[in-house]
Amino acid sequence: AVNRGWNAMMDESYLDITMRQSFAAFRQFMTSPEARAQFADSVRFKELAEMFPLPVMSEDFTVSCTDKEKQTSTSHKVIVDLLTDIRCPFSFLSQLNLERALSNLGLCKDVQVRYHPVFLNPNVPKEGESLDDYLLREYGFTKEYAHSEQYPLRVHGLKAGIRFNPDRRVVNTFEAFALVELAQELGKQRTVVRALSMRYFEEADDISDPAILRSVAEDVGLGWAFSDKARLQAARDRVNSRYAELASTINEVPHFLLRELVSGNGIEVGGNRSVSEWEEVLSMVIEKSRFIGMQVPGPHGSNVLLVEANPNAPVSLAVRAQHGWVPDVWPYEAADFSRQDESPDNAMYAEPR
């Protein structure tokens, strides 16, 4: 029997090959690790992946290692889309842990981070608010507790290499994110985010103050861009537009979308994660990206390597059958065609479905 029309599983790559060949190919796909990884993608992962198209492959990857850290070259380029508010301490902690995990795995030079605004409170007044008042109102934390040596955020911060200043204020971070957006045009987003974070979390600077923002821009070599009013306003407009798009999708920060550049496979995770947890997440992303590259029959009897092809996709598995390939030994037995329920199913097919 030869597949025709709908019975070709609605995929024309399965037309005009035998039912046996198509069954073998489709079964191979459905039992492959790639299929399990593909179907494990969450709905939110797919939504965010559509919102943030992958960049064109280039050499511009912005996470760099220090001299003491590993700088192992790999073939896997990872794109991290970080949805965050710059004033969120847990987001900064998670970023620091992510960087350490990247160093441990030798991936520092193979990762690009892109930042997207999700403001904890877009209506923070211009003068800001005392952090002590905010913590007491929102969480019932007293000033004495929040300033103590045992305060959990302080403890976790010291472990990650950051000394959180309890005297900082809750501020509006819209203008700070406009500077980050401006930096992303020029590939300096991570440098700017790190500078803003250190000024805010350790020095308790008001990163909504134009003078502070100008100082940060000048320190990282972007003073000229910050002074370009038209360019800065365009960055503000993009931040406004992106926040409006994300506000209904993400209601907590930080949130991370990690994808391997060539395959587009990856994972989305949220919250503050430890170094070991990030290592596990990154390993999963790399594992999902391994299902790439295959050889197909080419002209004059030679094979052609398709570097970015998915060897386990149904269309790829059908290629061999289309070129007359048949297995030397039929790999399936009668049990492979059996059903869990072998009772008559006349009722199921009694009427059109």
N, C-alpha and C positions, 0 to 999 in steps of 0.2 A: 504494500500500500504506500502511496505517495501523498504527502501532505498537500492540501489545497485549502485556500481561503481561511475561514475562521479556525479550522482545526490546526492551522500553523501557529497557534497560540498568539494570533494577532501580531505577529512579527514576520515580515516578509523574508527575513534571513532563513526562516524554516520552511519556505516554500520549495517544492520540487526536490526534497530529500525524503528518504524513507521514514516511515513512522518509527522504525527501530532506531535509526540514526538520531532522529530528533529526541526520542525518549532518552537515549543515552546521554546526549548533550545536555538536555534540560535537567536530568537527574544529577549529572555531575555539577551543574551550577547550584542546584538547590541544596546539595550536601557540602558545598565548599565553604571554607572559613570566610571567604569574601562575602558570600551571601548572608551569613550570620552577622557579620560586622555591618553590612549595609542595612539590613532590616532592623538593627539595633539603634539606628539613628533616631533621636527623638524628634517630635514634631517641631519643638522650638529650635533644634539644631537646623532643621531644614528652613524654617522661617528666617532665622538669623543669617544663614548662608546666602539666601536670596537677597537679603538687605545689604550684605557686605560682599560684593563680588571680589574674587581673588585678584590680586594685581598681576600684571604681566611679569614673568620671571625676569629678575635682574640681579645684579650683584649688591644692591643696596639693602643690606640687612642691618638693623640698627642696634641689636643687643650685642655688646662686645664684652670680652673677658678681660680681666686684669692679667698682668704678667704671671701671677701665681696660679691662675686658673687654667683649666684645660682648654685647648684650642684645637680640638680634633675636627678635621674636615669630614663632613658626611655628605651624602647625596640627597639628604632629605631637608628641604627648606620648609619651615613651619611658619605659618601666619597666625598671630594671636590677635584677635579683636577683643579689646578690653572695654567693657561697659562700666563706667565708674563715675564717681564724684571725687574730685581731687582732695576734698577735705575728709574723706572717709578713711579712718586709720586702719581698718581691717583690709581695705583694698590695698593700701600701701604695704602692709605686712605681707599680704599674699603675693604682691609683686616681688618683694625682696626674696621670699621663699622660692618663687618661680625662678628668679635669676640664679639662685644657688643650685636649684635642681638642674637648670640648663648647664651650669658649669660642671656639675658632677657627671652629667651624661655627655659632655663634650659637644653640646649643641649651641653654645653661645653665639657663634658667628653664623648660624644657620636659621636665625629666628628674627622675624620682623614683628614689632608690636604696633598696633593701631588703636587709638583711643577714641571712644565715643561717649557723649555726655548723657548721664542719667543722674539728675540732681536730686539729692536727698530732700531738699526743700528749696524750690526755685524762688520762693517768696521771702527769703531771709532779708530783713531790712538792710539798708546801706550801712548803718552803723554796726551791724552784727549783733551778737548776743553773747553774754558770758557763758563759757562752757560749763561752769559750775551750776549756773541757773538751769541750763539745758539738761544736764545730767540728772539734776534733782527732779525736774518736772517730768521728764520722759521715762526715767528708770528708777527714780527714788534713791540715787546715789548721793550721799552727802559729800561736801567738799573735803572733809577729812579723809574719807575713804578714797575718793578719786585722786587725792594728792599723796596717798600713802605708798610706801615701798612695796606693799603686797597687792596693789591694784593690778588685776590680771593683764590689762592692756600694757601697763608699764613693764611687767615681767616678760610678756611675749615680745615686746619691742626690744628690750635689751638682748634677748636671745637672738633676734634677727639683726641686731646691730644698729638700732635706732632708739634714741632717748626721747620719748614723747614728753613734750613740755605741757604740763597741766594748766598753764596760764594762757594758753591760746584761746581765741574766741571763735565762735561759730560765725562764719562769714559766707557771703554770697560768692559763689565761684564761677559765675557766668563769664566775667571778663578774663579770669584766669584760663578758662577753657578756650576762650577765643584766641589767647596766646598759644595754647597747645595746638589748636587747629591751624594757626598761622605757621607754627613750626613743622607741622606734618607736610605742608607744601614743600618744605626744604629738607626733609629727612632728619630733622633734629627733635622730633617729638619726645623721645625717651629722655634726652638731655634736659629738655625744658620741664618735663614732668618730675624728674628727679630733683631739679633745682627748686621748683615750686614746693615740692613735698618737704624738702629739708628746711626751707625757709619757714614753712608753716608749722610743721610738726616739731621741729627742734628749736627754732628761734622764735616761734609764736608770732611771726610777722603776719600782717593783714594782707593776704594775697588778693584782696579786692581793691586795694589801694593802687591807683595808676602809677604812682611813683615806685612802689615795690615791683610792679609788673615790668615797668621800664628798666629797672635795675636788673631784673632777671634776664630780660631780653638782651640787654647789653652784655651781660656776663657770658652769655652763650653765643654771642656774635649775631644777634638778630635785632639789634637796636635800629638799624636802618629800615627793616621791615615793619617793626612796631610803630615807627614814625610815619609810615605810609598810611594815611587815614583811609583811603579807598580800599587798600588791601586788607586792613584791619576790619573795616566794616563788612567786607565780603566774608571774612572769617566768622564774624558775629552772626551773619545771616545763615551760614551753613550750620553753625552750632544750634541756632534756633530751630532750623528745619529738622535737623537730625534728632534733637531732643523731642520735638513734637511727634516724630515718627516712632521713637522708642518708648515714650512715656506709657503707652497703652500695652506694650509688650513686656517690658521688664520693670518690676516694682521694687527690686532690691539690688544692692551692689555689694561687692563686685560680682560681675558675671563675665565669664571668659568663653570665647569661641576659638578653638584651636583646630587648624586644618593643615594638612600637608599640601604644599603648593601644587604639585603635579597632579596628584590623584583627586584632590578636593575632599578626601576623606578626613574625618576627625571626630571631635567630641566637644560638647558644651558642658561647662561646670560652673558652679557658683560658690560664693563664700570664701572665707579665709582658709587656705590649705597649707599644710606643713610641707617641708622639703620632701619628705618621703612620699607624701600623697601626690605632689607634683611630679615626682619621678615616675610614679605609676601611671599618671595621666599621660605624660609625654610618651611613655613606652607604648601605651595603647594607641596614640596617634600615629606613631611610627609603624606599629604593627598593621594598622589599617591601610597604610600607604604601600605596603609591600606587594599588593596584588596588582602590580603594574608592569607592563612590558611583555611582549610575546612575539613569537615568530609565526608567520603565515606562509603558505605556499606562494612562491613568486614565479616570475618568468623563467623559462629554460630550466625548469626543475630545481631552481635554487630557492631558498627561504629568504624572506624579507623580515627584518626586525622592526617592529612597531614599538618604539620606546615608551609611549604614553598609553598604549592599549591595555585594556583590562582583560587578562587572559581567562577570567572566570565569568565574564558577561555572557548571557545566552547567545548573543550574536557572534561572539568570538568562538564559542564552543561549536557553533554550527559551521564555521569556516571549513574545517577539515572534511565534514560530510559533503559540503558543496563541491569539494575538489576530489570526491571519490574515495575518501578515507573510510576504511572499516576496520574495527579492531580485529587483531589476529584471533583472539578468543573472546567470545561473547561473555561479558563480565557479570551478567545477572542470572539469577535462578528464578524458578517459578514463584518462590516466596517473595521475591522483590515486587511482584505484581499483585500480591494478595492485599485484601482490605482487613481492617480491624473487625469489621462486621461483614461476614460473608452471607448473611441472610438475603433472600430475594429483595430487590429494590424496585419492583414493578411500580409501586405507588409513587415513588420519587419521579419516575419518568412517564407517568400516565398522562400528564398534561405538559404543554410547553412551559418552559421556565425562562 
